[in-house]
């Protein structure tokens, strides 16, 4: 099969296809004859044939020519109101996907105010070079100057005594229907010399950040204890962690907080997917290579609040705080203290 980039079919190719189909050959056979992908011929026969009639080259070429002359629909981001909405949301830390989802949630019946994620990305990356383009691309989560796949990170491992494996975790945790089940981790600073503790509640995706005095087990126990003790007992059932050595004092932590602690399998970050995703979001505010010990707890609370008031696709573009308020409508939001 040809490895050339895609090109439109010529009149001669359409004639060959028409004759081949008329003689009973399959699309896959004609694809080999023409050096085309079978999907290309399938799309051609579906788009450029009159319904209920066999494919004919002359008809196909006419339909394709008419379609080519039709003006393309203008992108919605030429609308000043939508463009301003996107710029404001980007400045507040929202991703294009979150912006698109929030628009559908806020204006469910107004199709003129709906955008796709791809439309937003395309509008940003086709901007001419200049201050506006640089500013908007810098607001994106990964702040890349060109679009490319996001690389996966690495996971730390360690040996911890008396671990309870994730296989023994209650089945209700996996369903995410019962609140009170948390995932935890540390994100490290420059040369692994500082750290911030991250906690994510699996049902609401609420985020808690804990300032750490160091990166050792004692610092982790003290930091997580200080933050989780403010969480009501009913919302403090389990904690799932990876096998990092900083959790060596997990038994003391579990006893102090009356919480069950489970450990994910080695090299299985998807078992703590909410926390892994949150750590990626946090790098927008806590960049790699910086000294995290310089952040105060008040500053970390402010960062957590930004994430907790950001619409999430997994919550149907509600915010974690909105979902939490629905779960506990008469209780104060104490998780960010």
TALIN-V697006 format. One record per pair of residues at least 24 apart in sequence whose C-alpha atoms are under 7 Angstrom apart, sorted by the first residue. I is the first residue (numbers start at 1). GAP is how many residues later the second one is. D is the distance in Angstrom with one decimal. If there is no record, write none. Layout:
I&GAP&D, I&GAP&D
This chain:
1&31&6.7, 1&34&5.1, 1&35&6.3, 2&33&5.3, 2&34&6.4, 11&50&6.5, 14&43&5.0, 15&42&4.9, 18&37&6.0, 18&38&5.4, 18&39&5.6, 82&31&6.8, 90&49&5.9, 90&50&7.0, 91&48&6.2, 93&46&6.7, 94&216&6.6, 95&45&6.4, 95&46&6.6, 96&24&6.0, 96&25&6.8, 98&213&5.9, 98&214&6.2, 98&215&6.5, 98&219&6.8, 101&212&6.7, 101&216&5.7, 102&209&6.6, 102&215&5.6, 105&212&6.9, 141&140&6.9, 141&143&6.1, 155&112&6.8, 156&88&5.7, 157&86&5.1, 157&87&4.9, 158&85&5.3, 158&86&4.8, 158&87&4.8, 159&84&6.8, 159&86&6.3, 160&85&6.4, 160&88&5.3, 161&87&7.0, 163&100&6.5, 164&97&7.0, 164&98&5.1, 164&99&6.1, 165&97&5.5, 165&98&5.0, 165&99&6.4, 166&96&5.3, 166&97&5.3, 166&98&5.2, 166&99&7.0, 169&93&6.6, 176&26&6.0, 176&27&4.9, 177&26&6.3, 178&25&6.7, 179&24&5.3, 179&56&6.1, 180&54&6.5, 180&55&3.7, 180&56&4.8, 180&57&5.1, 180&58&6.8, 181&55&6.5, 181&56&5.6, 181&57&4.8, 181&58&6.0, 182&56&6.0, 182&57&4.6, 182&58&6.2, 183&56&5.4, 183&57&4.7, 183&58&6.0, 183&89&6.1, 183&92&5.8, 184&55&6.7, 184&56&6.2, 184&57&5.2, 184&91&6.4, 185&56&6.3, 187&92&7.0, 189&99&6.1, 189&100&5.7, 189&101&5.4, 189&102&5.2, 189&103&5.3, 190&98&6.7, 190&99&4.1, 190&100&5.0, 190&101&5.4, 194&97&6.3, 194&98&5.4, 194&99&5.6, 195&97&5.8, 195&98&6.9, 196&96&6.8, 197&27&7.0, 199&76&6.9, 200&74&6.8, 200&75&5.8, 202&72&6.7, 204&116&5.2, 204&119&5.8, 204&120&6.0, 205&115&5.6, 206&102&5.8, 206&114&5.2, 206&115&6.8, 207&97&5.8, 207&101&6.4, 208&96&6.1, 208&127&6.8, 208&128&6.1, 209&91&6.0, 209&92&6.6, 209&95&6.3, 211&86&5.7, 215&31&6.8, 216&30&5.2, 217&28&6.8, 217&29&4.0, 217&30&5.6, 217&31&5.7, 217&32&5.9, 218&31&6.9, 220&26&6.1, 220&27&6.9, 221&28&6.5, 221&32&5.8, 225&28&6.6, 225&32&7.0, 229&28&6.5, 230&104&6.6, 230&105&6.4, 231&103&6.8, 231&104&5.8, 240&24&6.7, 301&35&5.9, 301&36&6.9
